[in-house]
């Protein structure tokens, strides 16, 4: 709702082309923003363009399924993908707010698991990713947990080329710890 009010205000200041571009993003940003209450939906504003492009193409080509993204992306043209990716990736990243009480032991466990599996080797020392490697620092913990579950179930591969660390070795009990630790990184 707030997003739509912003669009109306922007209509007075933006060109018709810029306004159309913003309007095209309303369905994306209705779900993929910090203020949404959907805990398994990833934050995407400011995510790497190459990663966003690869994911939209995977959804479109049915190589990755996650309701409703697979259906929404199905009709996107290459130009549509490029437009969305260009705008979304150029926006500033807004980290997930620390809304849960700190559990020092759980956070230490998450950090230990991440270090044990050398996740920083691909995602970078600050977990900011790059190119087709996603930023994990400040991502929603619920989304990260859901990706562990999807990988475990064979609905998603890590990484998509399957040449990185095997997440099958991560204990289910550690999913939440890793997700919380990553979500708290700046």
N, C-alpha and C positions, 0 to 999 in steps of 0.2 A: 504494500500500500504506500509506504513512504517512498519507495522507488518510483512509483507512478507520479507522485506529487513532484518529485525532482524533475521528471521528464516534462511535466507541464511547465515548470519554471524554466527549464532549459529551452523550451520551444520559443520563448521570447528572446533568447540570446544566441541560439545556434542557427546555423544555416540549415536548409531542408535536408541536405545530405547527412550532416552531422546528427540531426535529430532522428533521421531514419536509422542511422547506425546505432544510436542509443536505444531506440525502440526495439530494435532487433535483439538486443541483449536482455531485455526485461525478463523473458522466460528463464534465461540462464541465471541471472542475478537474483531472481526471486528465491531460488534454492541455494545457490552457491555464494552466500555472503555470511559474514560473521554473525549477523543478527538473526539468521534463521534458526529455528529450533530443531532442525533435522540433524541429529548428531552423526550420521553416517555419510553425509554429503560433504565432499571435499571443498576446501577453500581453493579457488582457482585464480582470483585476481592477482596478477603479479607472478603467476607460475610461469615457467619457461615455455616460450612459444613452441619449440620443437616437441616438447613433451605434450602440450595441449593438442597440437596438430596430430601427433601420433595416436593419442587416445581417441579423439573425435573420429579419426579414420578407422580405428579398430571398432568403435561402436557402429559406425556406418556400414562397415563391411561384415559385421556380425562376428568379428574375431574376439570381441569382448562384449559381455552382456551384463547389464545392470539396469533394471527398470528405474526410470523411464528413459535413460540415456540412449539405449540401443534403438528405441523407437523414434526418439526425437532426432537423432543423428542420421537415421536411415535416408532421409530425403535431402540431406545437405550436399550441395555441389562442392567441387574443389574451391571455387571462389567463395562460397558461403563459409566453409571451414576457415579459409585464409582470413576473411574479414573478422570473424569472431575471435580467432586466435590473436590477430594483430591488436585488437582493442583490449581484450582481456589481459593479455600478457604485458601490455604497456601500462596497466594500472598499478598502483602501489600495492605491495603485499601487506595484508593486515593479519597479524598472528591471532590465533585462537586465544581468547582471554582465559586466564587461569581461574576457572570457576569452581573447581573442586578443592577441598581441603588438601593441603600438602600431606603426603604420606611419605616421610623421608625414606623408610625402608623400601617401599615400592619403587620410588624413584631411583634409589641406589641399585636395586635389582635390574631395572630397565637399562640403566647406564652400563651395568656389567654385561648384560646380554648383548647390547649393541657393540660394546668393545670386543667381546669374545668372538663375535661373528664378523668383525672388521667392516661394519657397515659404512664407515667413513671412507673406505677405500674407493667406493663408487659415489656415494652421496656427498662427499667432501667433509672436511674436518668440522665445519659448522652446520652440516646437513642442509646446505643451501642448494645442492644438486647443480645441474647445468645441462644444457642441451636437452637430450631425451631422458635424463635422470631427474626425477622430480625432487623439488624442495620438500623436505619433511619437517624441518624446523618450524614450529608454530602451526602445524597442521592440526586439524580436529582429531582428538584421540579416538573418538568413535569410528571415524573413517579409517584410521590406521588399523584398528582392531578388525574391522570388517574386511580389510584387504588381506590380513593374515588368514582369516577364515576362508576367503575366496581362494587364496593360494593353496591352502590345505585341501580344499574340496576339488581342486583342479579347474576352477572357473577362471582363474587368472594365473599367470606365470610370473615368476620373479627371477631375474628381470624377464621382459618379454622374449629375450633371446635365450633364456635359460642357461646362461653361462656364468652367472654370478653366484653368490652364496646361496646355499639351499636353505630356504626358510622352513623346510620340512623338519629340520633339526631343532627348531625353536619349540620349546615346551608351550602347550596351550596356556598353562598357568602364567606364562610370561608375556602373553600378548598385551594385556592391559598395562603392565609395567613399562614395556617398551613404548607403547602408544602415549602414555602419560609423560614419560621422560622426553620424548621427541616433541610433544606438543608444548612443552615449557621452554624450549630453546628459543632464543630471540631471533 
